[in-house]
Amino acid sequence: MNASWTRYLPEILRERIEKHEQLQQILGNTGWLFAEKLIRLVTGVTLGVWVARYLGPGDFGLLSYATSFVLLFSAIGHLGLDAIVLRNIVHDPTKRDEILGSALLLKLIGSIAAIILIVISIFLLRPDDRTAQVLIMIMVIGTLFQALSTIDLWFQSQVESKYSSCVRTIVLLFIAAFKIYLILTHAPLISFAWVGAADIIACSVGLIIAYRVTGLKITGWRFNRETANALLKDSWPLMFADILVLVYMRIDKIIIGEIAGNAELGVYSVAALITETFYFIPTIVSSSLFPSIIEAKYHDEELFYSRMQRLYNLMAFLAYCVAIPTTLMAHWLVPLVFGNSFRDAAPMLIGLSWAGVFIYFMIARSSFLTAMNWTRLHFVIDAFGCVISVLLYYLLIKKYGAMGAVIASGVSYWLLTHALCFFYKPLRQTGIMMSKALLYPKFW
């Protein structure tokens, strides 16, 4: 059956898509995710600009520091379960309730552990910074509710992300409206921390409602010790890998805040805000293609590698579509939008946008490693990358300030994602596929 939305496409493209029912489903699912992320892009950047101008480099830097600090520990709450749960449900959907129920309880335990570590760490790191402590204590409330993101894994496994996309979009618009209210009423910095916590809680409640609307009940989930043990057996390397990924993707802001100060962190955060806004692109593409990649892995190895090459090609194409326009516009766009106090963010934005090419590849390669069940290799690679990136961040930020973090990001992302593949034989083919994608990116 042809998808109704294809009638709006050019004839050549429509005919090609309509021959592949699975491609229609993937594109339809990606369309919902892309629409959500596009709305998030517009509102996120618009409000990010407004909030940055309202708070100024100092307070905006402190808010970014607190957010990064909480996110740094969030991987503990997820326990690396998401990809494993998704893989297992796709492979055996009849075990849905016990897989999801076991994952939920494990995530709740992980979230509590994360909260304890966050609270202890901020009081040790900044014992005299009362403002930072209060901001983080508020934001950490949302961490407990992140366990309910387990519901979204079911929608992803069925390539039905429209439900979770609708929830997140509705919550986003309400949160955006409230942020505007805070700015117009000259609310203090602490109010924005409360909004961050409310965002996670509202999304969690919305996912429960969406799951019920589809005719399913979360009360039907059940914990199974054997299932939980099996999930943890496969996921614990991914949990540590996720922690390491967050360290070398978030530690830059922590180190800048500690060495260069909140004001310079505020300027850097503007560049990071714009760059990270576009990371939704590889995330939604990878999540939509992941079920088809898993299916190919179990049935046809040649098709599996063919789909991985297409994924890398697509990632390179999309990354270039972001980096090239950014390079051309950054120097006049940043001061125009954010104001002269943030003008030094322009060269940082250009550097981070090109470093982001390897973030796209990193996300795609993660799908490959999960499909191969090479979770321990995933951990080893990320451990190496974490050590290198933290070392580079510390040395270069100490010498060049926030611009040093940009240089460190580019070097560490390339080394971890692309260069390292050629030093380990099982990943050499992956490195070659990435090289081909860099030289010959294409949409499909």
N, C-alpha and C positions, 0 to 999 in steps of 0.2 A: 504494500500500500504506500502510495506516495505521500510524503509530508506536505501539508497544505502550504507551509511557509515557503516552499521551494519555488512557487509560482512567481515570487517577487525577484528571483535571481535571473541573470542573463541565461539565454537558452543553452549555451555550451556547458556552463557550470551546472545548470539545473539537470540536464540529461545525465551528466556524470554522477551527480549525487543521487539521483533517483534510481540508479542501477544498484546502489548499495544501501540496503535497508539499515545495516548496522551503522554506517556512516551517518545516515539521517538521524538516528537516535543519538549518536555522539554529538553531532552538531547541534541538535535540538537541546540537549542537556547543557552543552557548552554555552549555547545562546542564553539560557536562563542565568547561568553563572556570570556570563559576561555582562548581561544587562544589570545584574546586581552590583557587580564590581565597577561598572561604568558609573552608576549612580553614586557608589561609594567614592569613586575617583573624583567626581565633580564636587560632591559635598565635602569630602575629606580635604581636598586641596583648598577649596574656597574657605572652609572654616579654619583650616590650618593656617592659612594666610592671615585671616582675621584674628585668630587667637594669638599668633606670633606677634602681630603688630600691636595688639592690645596689651599683652603681657610684657613685651620687650625682650631683648636677648637674655637678660638675667633670669627672670622668672620663667620664661619659656624653656631656658636651659635646665632649670631645676625641675620643671615638670617632665621634661624629656628624660632627665636622670632618674627620677622616681619610676617612670613608666618602664624604662629599660631595666631597672633593677628588679622589678617584679617579674617582667618577662624572662629574665635571666634564669629564674627558678621554675618557670611554668612547665618546662619539659618533664620535671619530676612528677607533676600531677598527671601528665598524659601517659607516663611509663612506656613510651614508645609503642603503644598498643594500636594506634589508628590504622597504620598500613597492614598490620598482622590481622586485626579484626576484619578489615575490609577484604583482605585476601581470603580468609577462611569462610566468610559469608558467601563470597562469589563462588568458591569451590563447593560449598555445601550449605545452601540457603535453608535447608530443613532444620538446621541447628541454630537458627536465628536467635531464639529467645535465650538459650543458655549461653551463647557466645556474647550477646549484648549485655545480659544480666551479669555475667562474670566480669566483663570489661568495666561495667559501671561501678561495681563495688571496688575493684582494684584501683580505678581512677579516683574514687573518693578517698581511699587510704593514701594514695599518692599526693592528692591535693592537700590533705591535712599535714603531711610531712613537709610539703613545699612551703606552706604557710609558716610552720615553726622555723624553718631555715631562713626564710625571708626576714622575719622579725628579729631573730638572733643576729643575723648578719648586719642589718642596718644599724643596730645599736652598737655593734662592735666597730663598724667602719666609720660611722659619723655619730659618735656619742654626744656631741654638743650641738648638733644641727637639729633643733626641734622641728623646724618646718619640714625638712626631708623625712623625718621619722613619721610625722603625722600624715603626710601625703601617701607614704607607702603603707601605713597601717590601714588607711581607707581603701586604697586600691586593692589590697590583698584580700578584701572581702569577696571580690569577684572570683578569685582563684578557686574557692570551694565549689562554685557553680559550674566551672568549666568541665566537670565530669559528665554533665548532661549533653555535651557535644557528641557523646556516643550515639545519640539518636541520629545525628547527621550521617553516620557511617552506613546506616541502613539505606538511606536515600541515595547515597553515593553508589552503593553496591547494586542498586536497581536502576542506575542511571536516571534517577528522578530527583535531581537536585533543585527542581523548581520549588518544592515545598520549603526547604531550608532557606533558599534564596529569598522567597517572599517574606519569611519571618525576619531575616536579617535586614532586608530593605525597609520594612515597616519600622522596626526598632531604630534603624539608622536615621530615618527621617524625624522620628520623635526626639531622639538624642540631639540631632542637629538643631532642631527648633529650640530645645532647651539651652544649648550652648549659645545660641543667638540671644536668648533672653538674659543669660548670665553676662554677656558682653554689654548689652544695652543697659543693664542695671548696675554696671560697674562692680560685679561680684568679685570677691577675693580669689586668690589662687587655689585655695583649698576646695572651692566649689567644683572646679574642673576635675579634681580627683574623685569626688562623689559621682560625677557623671560617668567617669570611666568604669566604676564598679557597677553602676546601674545598667550600663550597656550590656555587660556580660550576663547579669541576672535576668534582664528582660529577654535576651535571646534564648536563654535556657528555658524559660517559661514558654516562650513561643514555640520552641521545638517540641515540647511535650504536647502542646495543643495541635500542632501540625501532624504529629504521629497519630494522635487520636482521630483526627479528621480523615486519615487514610484507612480507618477501620481497625487500627491496631492499638493496643494498650501497653503502656510501660509496666503496668502491674502484672502483665503476663511474663515478664522477664524472670529468670531464675538463675541463681548462682549455682555453679557446678565446680566442685573442687578440682576435678581432673581437667576440665576445660580451662579453668583459671591457671593451673600449673602449666598446661601446654602453651597458653598464651604468653605467660611470663617467660617460659623457656626460650621462645622465639623473639620476644620483644625486649628483653633486658639489654641486649647489645644496642638495639635501636634507641632505647631510652638514654643510655649514656651517649650515643651518637647525637641524639637530639640536643642533649645538654651541651655537648661540645660545639655543635653548630650554633646554638644560641650564644654560647660564650664568645665565639669569634665573630658573630654578627652583632652582638650587643655590647661586648666589652669595650668597644671603641668609645662609646659614650660615657661609660663609667670611668675609663682612664682619662678621657678629656676633662670630665668634670672634676676629677681629683687633681690633675696636673695643671691644666690650662684654665680652669675655672668655669663657672656657670655661664658667663657671657659668651665666651668663645664656643662653648657647647651649644648655646642657643643658635649661633650662626651656623655651625655644622649641622645641627638638627634640622634646619630649614632645607639644606641640600639633601639630607637623608630622607626627610619627609617626602619630597618630590620623587626621589629615586625609588623609595620603598613602596610608594603608591602604585607603581607599575608592576610590582612583584605578584600582583593578583593574576597577571596574564599567564605566566608559566604554571602557577598553582592550579588554575581552573582547567587549563589544557591538559596537564598531567593527570589530574583527578578524573577527568572525563575519559581519557584514553586508557587509564590504568586497567579497568575491567577487561577491555579487549586485548591488552598486552598479556594479562594473566591467562586469558582463554587461549591465546596463541601459544603461550609457553607450555601448556599442558597437552596441546594437540599437534603443533607444527613448529619445529624449531626454526626452520627457514623463514616462515612467516613472522615468527617472534622477532628475529633480528631485523627483518625488513621493516617491521613496525617501529622498532627502536630507532633505526636510521631515519625514518620519516619524522619521528618525534624530535630527534636532534636537529634535523633540517629546519623543522618548524620553529624550534626554540631559537635558533640562530637568526632566522628571518624576523621573528618578533622582537628579539633583542636589538637588532640593528634599526628596526622601525622606531625604537625609543631613543637609542643613543645618538643617532645622526641628527635628528631635529633638535635634540637637547643641546648638542654641541654648537649648532648654528644660532640658537636663540638665547642661551643662558645669560650672556653678559649684559644684554639689555633688558631681558625679561625679569630677572631676579630683583634688581633695584626698583624696577617699575612696579612690581607686584608687592614686594615685601617692604620696600623703603630702603633708603640709603644705609641705615644701620645694619642691614643684612647683605650689603653688596659683595662682601668677601665670600659669600656662599656660592657665587657663580662658578669660579674655577673648581670648587669642591664638587659641585653638581655635575660638571662635565666629567671629572675623573670617576665619580661614583657610577655614572651611567654606563661607562665603558667597562668598569669592573663588574657591573651587573650582568654582562653577557655570560659570565661564568656562573653566576647565580642561576640563570635559566638552565644551563647545562647541569648544574648540581642537582636541581630539582628533578630533571629528567633521569639522571643517572641513579637517583634514589629509587625511582620506580624499577629500574633494571635490577639493582641489588636486592630489592625486596622480592621481585619475581623469582630471582635465582635463589632466594633464601640465604644470601650471603650476609647475614646480619652481623656476624663477627668481623668480617672484612670491613663492613660499613663502619663499625666502631673503631677499628684500627686506623683507617684512613682519616676519620674525623678527629681522632686523638692526635695524630701527627699534625693535622691542619690547625688544631686548636693551639698546640704548643708553638708552632711557627708564627701564627697570627698574633697571639698574645705578646710574644717576644718582639715582633715587628711593631706592633702598636705602641708598646712601651718605649722602645728605642726611638722611633720616628716621631711620636707625639711629644716626647721630651725634647727633641731637637727642633721640630718644625711646627709644633702645635697641632691644630686640627687638620691642617693640610697633610701632616704626616700620617694621619689616620686614613686619608684618601689613598695615599701611596701604598700603605700597608694593606689596605683592602684589595687593591688591584693585584698586587703580587701574591698575596696569600690565596685569593680565590682562584687565580690561574693555576698556581702550583698544586693546590689541593684537588681541583676538579679535572684539569686537562693534563698538565705535565706529569703528574704522578702516575697516570695510567700507563705510561711507557716504561715505567720501572717495575711493573708487576705484570707478569705474562698473562694471567687470566683477564686483565683489564686492557690489554694492548689493543684488542679489536675495538673496545669502547673508545679509546683514545683516537684511533684511526677514524671512527665514525664521527667523532666530534670535529676532527680536523677537516673532514670532508664537508661537514655542515658549516664550518667557519668560512670555507672557500666557496661553497655553493649552497647558500641558504635558499630554501623555497617553502612556499606555503603548504604544499601537500605532495 
